């Protein structure tokens, strides 16, 4: 799917395999980026996963392992990706440290201020993601990296197809969205 999307771009980029939950992939990513580019202007975290019993059903019936998988992949991974890239975020092309916000780490989010139907452990993970974002801003700010989350609301994407009850969530969005 990634290769098909990349092929449609005017200049298809190189595709790197990266499992956010594997330390070896983090090391390989940092090494590749350092060798190819030397620094990174910014990063987008658009990663989320929850096992089937952690979505759609009842929050109380999800296993501990499913809740942990949702948290680690959907929230903790934001920190782990930023940690992997941090040494490459603080250097300009000429090697200077770049205070003042030259770089940015952005994550995709979904409103975690309320409980959304069927979102269950993904909603809990998104609340954790929002908290992690605040702490990361404190820790990455001194190296000149801005840290932010963006939410576009429920979009009918391939990932949305894995959320049982997504249609209900999308239908209720206009009446419950933070900005109306």
Secondary structure, DSSP 4 states (H G I P E B T S, - for coil): -HHHHHHTSTTPPPP----TT-HHHHHHHHHHHHHHTSS-SEEEE------GGGSSS-GGGS-HHHHHHHHIIIIIHHHHHHHHHHHHHSB-TTS-B-TTT-EEEEEE----SSPPTTTHHHHHHHHHHHHHHHHHHHHHHTTTEEEEEE-------TGGGGSTTHHHHHHHHHHH-TT-
